Amino acid sequence: MNMKLSVIITNYKTPELLKLCLKSVKSAAADLEYEIIILDSEVDDEENGPIKEEFNETKYLPFKKNVGYAKLVNEGLKEARGEYLLILNADMVLEKDAVEKMIGYLEKETSAGILGPKLLNFNGSTQDSCFRFYKFSTVFSRRTIWGETSWGGRELERFLMRDFNHREIREVDWLLGAALMVRQKAFQEVGPMDERFFLYFEDVDWCRRFKEKDWKVIYFPEARMNHYHGRQSRKSGGLRDLFFNKYVWIHIWSALKYFWKYRLKKSV
């Protein structure tokens, strides 16, 4: 392996955000030997032609259909040659020192398999990106008005780690898949994302599998990235979402797959 970093960027119909992401990656990785692999889902050639021309040094892999997040990531992982693998959504803008700090931490802490930066909204507030594992009650609390009760509220606070100030480096259960740095050695041991999860829970499942192989999953707030996060699964809230938002049903279906997969396994 002769390359320090592979950057895997997944895109779905956000060409302008992808351009911003690419520019920030090039700035943040300027002092490294690196490669960029773009996985583009449900491609419109007219929209994405300029991206291929402007960033022609990248490896660009388009898909005519929406193949799902896990599939995109896995196709990028097949191509990646780096010692470290930075997996990003296209709606991410990196601060200039983020990559350097993440690699520095992984080189020092050899038991860490996955590292997640602090994610920021564009108003500077901290975005939820590290979590405790789901319970059945977590999904129920997130997707119904039960989350507004004291019982549901306590479950959401547990899940969202509200007892943690999010300013300290900490081992966690799982990290949001929008921005992850993965050690190639750990990935080779754990394997790719589970493509049975078309959208949602692929990151929960992957982090759990890393922990099962004794690789640590670390929240690393010293590295910061700005995330233009659309929250497709939470548009209007409450019963209206439950009946009319397709992403809510995708989330629930993925949750059922996850709980079925781990039905006979102890918590890690």
C-alpha positions as a Markdown table, in Angstrom:
| # | Residue | x | y | z |
|---|---|---|---|---|
| 1 | Met | 0.0 | 0.0 | 0.0 |
| 2 | Asn | 1.7 | 3.2 | -1.1 |
| 3 | Met | -0.8 | 5.9 | -0.5 |
| 4 | Lys | -1.7 | 7.6 | 2.7 |
| 5 | Leu | -5.3 | 8.6 | 2.1 |
| 6 | Ser | -8.3 | 7.6 | -0.1 |
| 7 | Val | -11.3 | 9.9 | 0.0 |
| 8 | Ile | -14.6 | 8.3 | -0.9 |
| 9 | Ile | -17.4 | 10.8 | -1.7 |
| 10 | Thr | -21.0 | 9.6 | -2.2 |
| 11 | Asn | -23.3 | 11.9 | -4.1 |
| 12 | Tyr | -27.0 | 11.9 | -4.9 |
| 13 | Lys | -28.2 | 14.8 | -7.0 |
| 14 | Thr | -26.2 | 17.6 | -5.2 |
| 15 | Pro | -23.7 | 18.7 | -7.8 |
| 16 | Glu | -23.1 | 22.2 | -6.3 |
| 17 | Leu | -22.5 | 20.8 | -2.9 |
| 18 | Leu | -20.2 | 18.2 | -4.4 |
| 19 | Lys | -18.1 | 20.9 | -5.9 |
| 20 | Leu | -17.7 | 22.6 | -2.5 |
| 21 | Cys | -16.9 | 19.3 | -0.8 |
| 22 | Leu | -14.2 | 18.5 | -3.4 |
| 23 | Lys | -12.6 | 22.0 | -3.0 |
| 24 | Ser | -12.4 | 21.6 | 0.8 |
| 25 | Val | -11.0 | 18.1 | 0.5 |
| 26 | Lys | -8.2 | 19.3 | -1.9 |
| 27 | Ser | -7.3 | 22.0 | 0.6 |
| 28 | Ala | -7.4 | 19.8 | 3.6 |
| 29 | Ala | -5.3 | 17.0 | 2.0 |
| 30 | Ala | -2.9 | 19.2 | 0.1 |
| 31 | Asp | 0.2 | 18.0 | 1.9 |
| 32 | Leu | -0.7 | 14.3 | 1.6 |
| 33 | Glu | -0.4 | 11.7 | -1.1 |
| 34 | Tyr | -4.1 | 11.0 | -1.7 |
| 35 | Glu | -6.8 | 9.9 | -4.2 |
| 36 | Ile | -10.4 | 11.0 | -4.5 |
| 37 | Ile | -13.1 | 8.5 | -5.6 |
| 38 | Ile | -16.6 | 9.9 | -6.4 |
| 39 | Leu | -19.6 | 7.5 | -6.4 |
| 40 | Asp | -22.5 | 9.3 | -8.0 |
| 41 | Ser | -26.0 | 7.8 | -7.8 |
| 42 | Glu | -28.9 | 8.3 | -10.3 |
| 43 | Val | -26.7 | 10.4 | -12.5 |
| 44 | Asp | -27.8 | 13.1 | -14.9 |
| 45 | Asp | -24.9 | 13.5 | -17.4 |
| 46 | Glu | -25.7 | 17.1 | -18.2 |
| 47 | Glu | -25.5 | 18.2 | -14.6 |
| 48 | Asn | -22.4 | 16.3 | -13.7 |
| 49 | Gly | -20.4 | 16.8 | -16.9 |
| 50 | Pro | -18.8 | 20.0 | -15.5 |
| 51 | Ile | -17.7 | 18.2 | -12.3 |
| 52 | Lys | -15.8 | 15.6 | -14.3 |
| 53 | Glu | -14.1 | 18.4 | -16.3 |
| 54 | Glu | -13.2 | 20.6 | -13.3 |
| 55 | Phe | -12.0 | 17.7 | -11.1 |
| 56 | Asn | -10.6 | 15.4 | -13.8 |
| 57 | Glu | -7.9 | 14.0 | -11.5 |
| 58 | Thr | -10.6 | 12.2 | -9.5 |
| 59 | Lys | -11.9 | 8.6 | -10.1 |
| 60 | Tyr | -15.5 | 9.1 | -11.0 |
| 61 | Leu | -17.9 | 6.2 | -10.9 |
| 62 | Pro | -21.5 | 7.0 | -12.0 |
| 63 | Phe | -24.6 | 4.9 | -11.5 |
| 64 | Lys | -27.7 | 5.4 | -13.5 |
| 65 | Lys | -30.0 | 4.1 | -10.7 |
| 66 | Asn | -30.2 | 5.0 | -7.0 |
| 67 | Val | -28.3 | 2.0 | -5.7 |
| 68 | Gly | -28.3 | 3.0 | -2.0 |
| 69 | Tyr | -25.7 | 4.4 | 0.3 |
| 70 | Ala | -24.0 | 1.2 | 1.4 |
| 71 | Lys | -23.5 | 0.1 | -2.2 |
| 72 | Leu | -21.9 | 3.4 | -3.1 |
| 73 | Val | -19.5 | 3.2 | -0.2 |
| 74 | Asn | -18.6 | -0.4 | -0.9 |
| 75 | Glu | -17.8 | 0.3 | -4.6 |
| 76 | Gly | -15.5 | 3.1 | -3.4 |
| 77 | Leu | -13.8 | 0.8 | -0.9 |
| 78 | Lys | -13.1 | -1.7 | -3.7 |
| 79 | Glu | -11.1 | 1.0 | -5.5 |
| 80 | Ala | -9.4 | 2.6 | -2.5 |
| 81 | Arg | -5.6 | 2.1 | -2.0 |
| 82 | Gly | -5.0 | 4.4 | 1.0 |
| 83 | Glu | -3.8 | 3.5 | 4.4 |
| 84 | Tyr | -6.7 | 5.5 | 5.7 |
| 85 | Leu | -10.1 | 5.8 | 4.1 |
| 86 | Leu | -12.1 | 9.0 | 4.5 |
| 87 | Ile | -15.8 | 8.4 | 3.7 |
| 88 | Leu | -17.8 | 11.6 | 3.1 |
| 89 | Asn | -21.3 | 12.6 | 1.9 |
| 90 | Ala | -21.1 | 15.2 | -0.8 |
| 91 | Asp | -22.8 | 17.7 | 1.5 |
| 92 | Met | -19.7 | 18.0 | 3.7 |
| 93 | Val | -17.3 | 20.9 | 3.8 |
| 94 | Leu | -14.0 | 20.2 | 5.7 |
| 95 | Glu | -12.1 | 22.6 | 7.9 |
| 96 | Lys | -8.5 | 22.9 | 6.6 |
| 97 | Asp | -6.9 | 20.9 | 9.5 |
| 98 | Ala | -9.5 | 18.2 | 9.8 |
| 99 | Val | -7.8 | 15.5 | 7.8 |
| 100 | Glu | -4.3 | 16.1 | 9.3 |
| 101 | Lys | -5.7 | 15.9 | 12.9 |
| 102 | Met | -7.7 | 12.7 | 12.2 |
| 103 | Ile | -4.8 | 10.9 | 10.6 |
| 104 | Gly | -2.5 | 12.0 | 13.5 |
| 105 | Tyr | -4.9 | 10.5 | 16.0 |
| 106 | Leu | -5.2 | 7.2 | 14.2 |
| 107 | Glu | -1.4 | 6.9 | 13.9 |
| 108 | Lys | -1.1 | 7.4 | 17.6 |
| 109 | Glu | -4.1 | 5.3 | 18.8 |
| 110 | Thr | -3.6 | 2.0 | 16.9 |
| 111 | Ser | -6.7 | 0.4 | 18.5 |
| 112 | Ala | -9.0 | 2.9 | 16.8 |
| 113 | Gly | -10.7 | 1.5 | 13.8 |
| 114 | Ile | -13.2 | 4.3 | 12.9 |
| 115 | Leu | -13.0 | 8.0 | 13.7 |
| 116 | Gly | -15.8 | 10.5 | 13.4 |
| 117 | Pro | -15.3 | 14.3 | 13.5 |
| 118 | Lys | -17.5 | 16.9 | 15.1 |
| 119 | Leu | -20.1 | 17.9 | 12.6 |
| 120 | Leu | -21.4 | 21.5 | 12.5 |
| 121 | Asn | -24.5 | 23.1 | 11.1 |
| 122 | Phe | -23.8 | 26.1 | 9.0 |
| 123 | Asn | -24.8 | 28.4 | 11.8 |
| 124 | Gly | -22.0 | 26.9 | 13.9 |
| 125 | Ser | -24.1 | 24.7 | 16.2 |
| 126 | Thr | -23.1 | 21.1 | 16.9 |
| 127 | Gln | -24.9 | 18.4 | 15.0 |
| 128 | Asp | -25.8 | 15.0 | 16.5 |
| 129 | Ser | -23.2 | 12.6 | 15.1 |
| 130 | Cys | -22.3 | 10.1 | 17.8 |
| 131 | Phe | -24.9 | 7.9 | 19.5 |
| 132 | Arg | -25.6 | 4.9 | 21.8 |
| 133 | Phe | -27.1 | 1.8 | 20.1 |
| 134 | Tyr | -30.7 | 1.7 | 19.3 |
| 135 | Lys | -33.3 | -0.1 | 21.3 |
| 136 | Phe | -36.9 | -0.9 | 20.1 |
| 137 | Ser | -38.0 | 2.0 | 22.3 |
| 138 | Thr | -35.6 | 4.4 | 20.5 |
| 139 | Val | -37.3 | 4.0 | 17.2 |
| 140 | Phe | -40.7 | 4.3 | 18.8 |
| 141 | Ser | -39.7 | 7.5 | 20.6 |
| 142 | Arg | -38.2 | 9.0 | 17.5 |
| 143 | Arg | -41.1 | 8.3 | 15.2 |
| 144 | Thr | -44.2 | 8.9 | 17.3 |
| 145 | Ile | -45.5 | 11.5 | 19.8 |
| 146 | Trp | -44.3 | 9.1 | 22.5 |
| 147 | Gly | -41.0 | 10.9 | 22.2 |
| 148 | Glu | -42.6 | 14.0 | 23.7 |
| 149 | Thr | -43.4 | 12.1 | 27.0 |
| 150 | Ser | -41.0 | 12.0 | 29.9 |
| 151 | Trp | -40.3 | 8.3 | 29.2 |
| 152 | Gly | -39.7 | 8.8 | 25.5 |
| 153 | Gly | -37.6 | 11.9 | 26.2 |
| 154 | Arg | -35.3 | 10.0 | 28.6 |
| 155 | Glu | -34.8 | 7.4 | 25.9 |
| 156 | Leu | -33.9 | 10.0 | 23.3 |
| 157 | Glu | -31.5 | 11.7 | 25.7 |
| 158 | Arg | -29.8 | 8.3 | 26.2 |
| 159 | Phe | -29.6 | 7.6 | 22.5 |
| 160 | Leu | -28.4 | 11.1 | 21.6 |
| 161 | Met | -25.8 | 11.1 | 24.4 |
| 162 | Arg | -27.2 | 14.3 | 26.0 |
| 163 | Asp | -25.1 | 13.5 | 29.1 |
| 164 | Phe | -21.9 | 14.1 | 27.2 |
| 165 | Asn | -20.6 | 17.6 | 26.3 |
| 166 | His | -19.4 | 16.6 | 22.8 |
| 167 | Arg | -16.1 | 18.5 | 23.4 |
| 168 | Glu | -14.1 | 15.5 | 24.5 |
| 169 | Ile | -12.6 | 12.6 | 22.6 |
| 170 | Arg | -14.6 | 9.5 | 23.5 |
| 171 | Glu | -15.3 | 5.9 | 22.5 |
| 172 | Val | -18.9 | 5.6 | 21.4 |
| 173 | Asp | -21.3 | 3.0 | 20.1 |
| 174 | Trp | -21.7 | 4.3 | 16.6 |
| 175 | Leu | -21.0 | 7.4 | 14.4 |
| 176 | Leu | -23.0 | 9.0 | 11.6 |
| 177 | Gly | -21.9 | 7.7 | 8.3 |
| 178 | Ala | -21.8 | 11.1 | 6.7 |
| 179 | Ala | -18.1 | 11.5 | 7.7 |
| 180 | Leu | -15.9 | 8.7 | 8.8 |
| 181 | Met | -12.2 | 8.0 | 8.7 |
| 182 | Val | -11.5 | 4.2 | 8.7 |
| 183 | Arg | -8.2 | 2.4 | 9.1 |
| 184 | Gln | -7.7 | 0.2 | 6.0 |
| 185 | Lys | -6.3 | -2.6 | 8.2 |
| 186 | Ala | -9.5 | -2.6 | 10.3 |
| 187 | Phe | -11.7 | -2.5 | 7.2 |
| 188 | Gln | -9.9 | -5.5 | 5.7 |
| 189 | Glu | -10.7 | -7.4 | 8.9 |
| 190 | Val | -14.3 | -6.3 | 9.3 |
| 191 | Gly | -15.4 | -6.2 | 5.7 |
| 192 | Pro | -17.7 | -3.9 | 3.7 |
| 193 | Met | -21.0 | -2.3 | 4.7 |
| 194 | Asp | -24.1 | -4.6 | 4.7 |
| 195 | Glu | -25.9 | -3.7 | 1.5 |
| 196 | Arg | -29.2 | -5.1 | 2.8 |
| 197 | Phe | -29.5 | -1.7 | 4.4 |
| 198 | Phe | -30.4 | 0.5 | 1.4 |
| 199 | Leu | -30.5 | 3.7 | 3.5 |
| 200 | Tyr | -30.1 | 4.2 | 7.3 |
| 201 | Phe | -28.6 | 1.7 | 9.8 |
| 202 | Glu | -25.7 | 0.7 | 7.6 |
| 203 | Asp | -23.5 | 3.0 | 9.7 |
| 204 | Val | -24.9 | 1.6 | 13.0 |
| 205 | Asp | -24.4 | -2.0 | 11.8 |
| 206 | Trp | -20.8 | -1.3 | 10.5 |
| 207 | Cys | -19.7 | 0.3 | 13.7 |
| 208 | Arg | -21.1 | -2.6 | 15.7 |
| 209 | Arg | -19.2 | -5.0 | 13.6 |
| 210 | Phe | -16.0 | -3.0 | 14.1 |
| 211 | Lys | -16.5 | -3.2 | 17.9 |
| 212 | Glu | -17.2 | -7.0 | 17.6 |
| 213 | Lys | -13.7 | -7.3 | 16.1 |
| 214 | Asp | -12.3 | -5.2 | 19.0 |
| 215 | Trp | -11.7 | -2.1 | 17.0 |
| 216 | Lys | -12.6 | 1.1 | 18.8 |
| 217 | Val | -15.2 | 3.6 | 17.4 |
| 218 | Ile | -14.1 | 7.1 | 18.4 |
| 219 | Tyr | -15.8 | 10.5 | 18.4 |
| 220 | Phe | -13.1 | 13.0 | 17.6 |
| 221 | Pro | -14.3 | 16.6 | 18.0 |
| 222 | Glu | -10.8 | 18.1 | 17.5 |
| 223 | Ala | -11.5 | 17.6 | 13.7 |
| 224 | Arg | -14.5 | 19.6 | 12.5 |
| 225 | Met | -16.6 | 19.5 | 9.3 |
| 226 | Asn | -19.6 | 21.5 | 8.2 |
| 227 | His | -22.6 | 19.4 | 7.2 |
| 228 | Tyr | -25.4 | 20.7 | 5.0 |
| 229 | His | -27.8 | 18.1 | 6.4 |
| 230 | Gly | -31.3 | 17.9 | 4.8 |
| 231 | Arg | -32.9 | 15.5 | 7.4 |
| 232 | Gln | -35.1 | 13.9 | 4.7 |
| 233 | Ser | -36.6 | 11.5 | 7.2 |
| 234 | Arg | -37.9 | 14.3 | 9.4 |
| 235 | Lys | -39.8 | 17.0 | 7.5 |
| 236 | Ser | -43.0 | 17.9 | 9.3 |
| 237 | Gly | -42.9 | 15.6 | 12.3 |
| 238 | Gly | -45.4 | 13.5 | 14.1 |
| 239 | Leu | -48.2 | 11.4 | 12.5 |
| 240 | Arg | -48.0 | 13.3 | 9.2 |
| 241 | Asp | -44.4 | 12.0 | 8.6 |
| 242 | Leu | -45.4 | 8.5 | 9.7 |
| 243 | Phe | -48.1 | 8.4 | 7.0 |
| 244 | Phe | -46.6 | 10.5 | 4.1 |
| 245 | Asn | -42.8 | 10.7 | 4.4 |
| 246 | Lys | -41.3 | 7.7 | 2.5 |
| 247 | Tyr | -37.9 | 8.2 | 4.3 |
| 248 | Val | -39.6 | 7.5 | 7.6 |
| 249 | Trp | -40.8 | 4.1 | 6.3 |
| 250 | Ile | -37.3 | 3.4 | 4.9 |
| 251 | His | -35.9 | 4.2 | 8.3 |
| 252 | Ile | -38.4 | 1.9 | 10.1 |
| 253 | Trp | -37.8 | -0.9 | 7.6 |
| 254 | Ser | -34.0 | -0.6 | 8.1 |
| 255 | Ala | -34.5 | -0.7 | 11.9 |
| 256 | Leu | -36.5 | -3.9 | 11.6 |
| 257 | Lys | -33.7 | -5.5 | 9.5 |
| 258 | Tyr | -31.2 | -4.4 | 12.1 |
| 259 | Phe | -33.0 | -5.8 | 15.1 |
| 260 | Trp | -33.6 | -9.0 | 13.2 |
| 261 | Lys | -30.0 | -9.4 | 12.3 |
| 262 | Tyr | -28.9 | -9.0 | 16.0 |
| 263 | Arg | -31.8 | -10.7 | 17.6 |
| 264 | Leu | -29.7 | -13.5 | 19.1 |
| 265 | Lys | -26.6 | -11.5 | 19.8 |
| 266 | Lys | -25.5 | -9.8 | 23.0 |
| 267 | Ser | -24.8 | -6.1 | 23.1 |
| 268 | Val | -21.2 | -5.2 | 22.4 |
